[in-house]
Amino acid sequence: MTGPGDSAVPVPRTVVAKIGSSSVTGPDGEVDVAAIVKLCGEIVELRGQGHALVVVTSGAITAGWAALGGGPRPTDPATLQAVSAVGQHRLMRVYDDALGARGVPVGQVLLAPLDFVDRRQYLHARQTLDRLLELGVVPVVNENDATSDDEIRFGDNDRLAALVAHLVAADLLVLLTDTPGLHTADPRTDAGASLIEEVAEVDQELEAVAGGAGTVAGSGGMASKLAAAKIASWSGVETVIADAARPGVLGAALAGEAGIGTRFRARSHRLPARKLWIAFAVASAGAVTVDDGARTALRDRDASLLPAGVVSVAGRFDVDDAVEIVGPDGLVFAKGLVRHSSDQVEAWAGHRTTELPVGTAHEIVHRDDLVLLS
């Protein structure tokens, strides 16, 4: 109990701060040292208050391409991966200098999608990040672009940041960008656009407002930030989209300051990491339409999807591909990883388990590989 002369002690919280390419590199593609020094100053200030900070940084490809002479940005995966290898250590050197000058050690962590899909890899990655924080290190995270499989990637660092927030059980995810937050319309083209200060639930209408990609330097844009906020929300993590250039932005976001940006509430139910990956990070290869009985079983009884409930199949998919699960009203209500190819699912559609071959897994999508989206 505190007495009249006591001051409240702030509760230590874990914050993941993601900063985009447009905020850490200049117009020429070179690393913006001043921007990183500003961010690191705010990190040190929050650490001094007892909070734990993890940084997810973009900018390696942009910085690497600038170091190689610049020009029109390449698009082929092999070149982008090679360029990332050139830029990554340049970017890390600036973080190391900026935090090292304040006596704070830095640890580089490069993550791949497998770190979130495979249980053993997930636990190892979490253990590493937790230990770095215990040692007083600021982890600086990026995707392992130089060796990532082009078919299995995070797609953008906003999504990676949301998954990292889940990994470290963060209290807050701050997505730092070159705009003050999500607006009612594109402020670059609509003078009447106003800032949306709080979002209770990310829905299709809001996703339409977010639009498409942002700057040439980045791979995301507001749409990817909205997707990341949705992932974080389903992880039980509050999210703020805010302007990286704003003074004291991290502290203001953590303090819940009004007007700091767009704040997204966290859902009370926290999805496991693997189901987050299935729901938001794996592209769907097709769709399976089910009858009302199957939809009820999946929604209300935590059941697996069996062939008897399948009505039709769309697209071509193979074992372990992700598919959308569609109800009789045509609306997608779940997503999962299939255990059989589209040809097999089509052949088994509507058949009872007793009519199927003995000794074969009969689930089309097992409940452990299925996520309800609504």
Secondary structure, DSSP 4 states (H G I P E B T S, - for coil): ---TT--PPPPP-EEEEEE-HHHHB-TTSSB-HHHHHHHHHHHHHHHHTT-EEEEEE--HHHHHHHHTT--SPP-SHHHHHHHHHHHHHHHHHHHHHHHHTTT--EEEEEE-THHHHSHHHHHHHHHHHHHHHHTT-EEEEEE-TTT--TTS--SSHHHHHHHHHHHTT-SEEEEEESSSS-BSS-TTT-TT--B--EES---HHHHHHH-S---SS-S--HHHHHHHHHHHHHTT-EEEEEETTSTTHHHHHHHT-TTSEEEEPPPSSPPPHHHHIIIIIS-EEEEEEE-HHHHHHHHHS-PPB-GGGEEEEEE---TT-EEEEE-TTS-EEEEEE-SS-HHHHHHHTT--GGGSPTTS---SB-GGGEEE--
